Amino acid sequence: PAGLMATMQKRLGSAYRLQSLAVAYDELGAQLNVRVVGATLVPEDTAKDVRSAARKHFGKPVRVRLLTQIEPG
C-alpha cells in the first residue's frame, strides 16, 4: 500500500519515521498496525489524523493500532 504509506508519513510529519504498515483481519473487521520511530510518543492529535486518514483510505471503519518505538534524538 504505497499510497497509504505516503499518506501516513505525511500525517506523522518530520518528527516520526514510518517503519511499517500491516493490515490484519479478524471477526471485528480490519485492523491497521502502524509502527513508527520517534523521540516521544505520537501526540494524540497526530494519532487522530493517522486514524482519520486510514478510514478515508479504506472507505470504512478500521481499527488503527499505532505503535511508537522510542529512539532518543
Contacts in CASP RR format, 6 or more apart in sequence:
PFRMAT RR
TARGET T0000
AUTHOR 0000-0000-0000
METHOD contacts of the structure
MODEL  1
PAGLMATMQKRLGSAYRLQSLAVAYDELGAQLNVRVVGATLVPEDTAKDV
RSAARKHFGKPVRVRLLTQIEPG
1 21 0 8 1.000
1 23 0 8 1.000
1 57 0 8 1.000
3 57 0 8 1.000
4 21 0 8 1.000
4 53 0 8 1.000
4 54 0 8 1.000
4 57 0 8 1.000
5 18 0 8 1.000
5 21 0 8 1.000
7 53 0 8 1.000
7 57 0 8 1.000
8 18 0 8 1.000
8 21 0 8 1.000
8 34 0 8 1.000
8 50 0 8 1.000
8 53 0 8 1.000
8 54 0 8 1.000
9 17 0 8 1.000
9 18 0 8 1.000
11 46 0 8 1.000
11 49 0 8 1.000
11 50 0 8 1.000
11 53 0 8 1.000
12 18 0 8 1.000
12 36 0 8 1.000
12 42 0 8 1.000
12 46 0 8 1.000
12 50 0 8 1.000
13 46 0 8 1.000
15 38 0 8 1.000
15 39 0 8 1.000
15 40 0 8 1.000
16 36 0 8 1.000
16 37 0 8 1.000
16 38 0 8 1.000
16 42 0 8 1.000
16 46 0 8 1.000
16 68 0 8 1.000
17 36 0 8 1.000
17 37 0 8 1.000
17 38 0 8 1.000
18 34 0 8 1.000
18 35 0 8 1.000
18 36 0 8 1.000
19 35 0 8 1.000
19 36 0 8 1.000
19 37 0 8 1.000
19 69 0 8 1.000
20 33 0 8 1.000
20 34 0 8 1.000
20 35 0 8 1.000
21 32 0 8 1.000
21 33 0 8 1.000
21 34 0 8 1.000
21 35 0 8 1.000
22 32 0 8 1.000
22 33 0 8 1.000
23 30 0 8 1.000
23 31 0 8 1.000
23 32 0 8 1.000
23 33 0 8 1.000
24 30 0 8 1.000
24 31 0 8 1.000
24 33 0 8 1.000
25 31 0 8 1.000
28 63 0 8 1.000
29 62 0 8 1.000
29 63 0 8 1.000
30 58 0 8 1.000
30 60 0 8 1.000
30 62 0 8 1.000
30 63 0 8 1.000
31 62 0 8 1.000
31 63 0 8 1.000
31 64 0 8 1.000
31 65 0 8 1.000
32 54 0 8 1.000
32 58 0 8 1.000
32 62 0 8 1.000
32 63 0 8 1.000
32 64 0 8 1.000
32 65 0 8 1.000
33 65 0 8 1.000
33 67 0 8 1.000
34 50 0 8 1.000
34 54 0 8 1.000
34 64 0 8 1.000
34 65 0 8 1.000
34 66 0 8 1.000
34 67 0 8 1.000
35 67 0 8 1.000
35 69 0 8 1.000
36 42 0 8 1.000
36 66 0 8 1.000
36 67 0 8 1.000
36 68 0 8 1.000
36 69 0 8 1.000
37 68 0 8 1.000
37 69 0 8 1.000
37 71 0 8 1.000
38 68 0 8 1.000
38 69 0 8 1.000
38 70 0 8 1.000
38 71 0 8 1.000
39 70 0 8 1.000
39 71 0 8 1.000
39 72 0 8 1.000
39 73 0 8 1.000
40 68 0 8 1.000
40 70 0 8 1.000
41 68 0 8 1.000
41 70 0 8 1.000
42 50 0 8 1.000
42 66 0 8 1.000
42 68 0 8 1.000
47 64 0 8 1.000
47 66 0 8 1.000
50 64 0 8 1.000
50 66 0 8 1.000
51 64 0 8 1.000
51 66 0 8 1.000
54 62 0 8 1.000
54 64 0 8 1.000
55 61 0 8 1.000
55 62 0 8 1.000
END
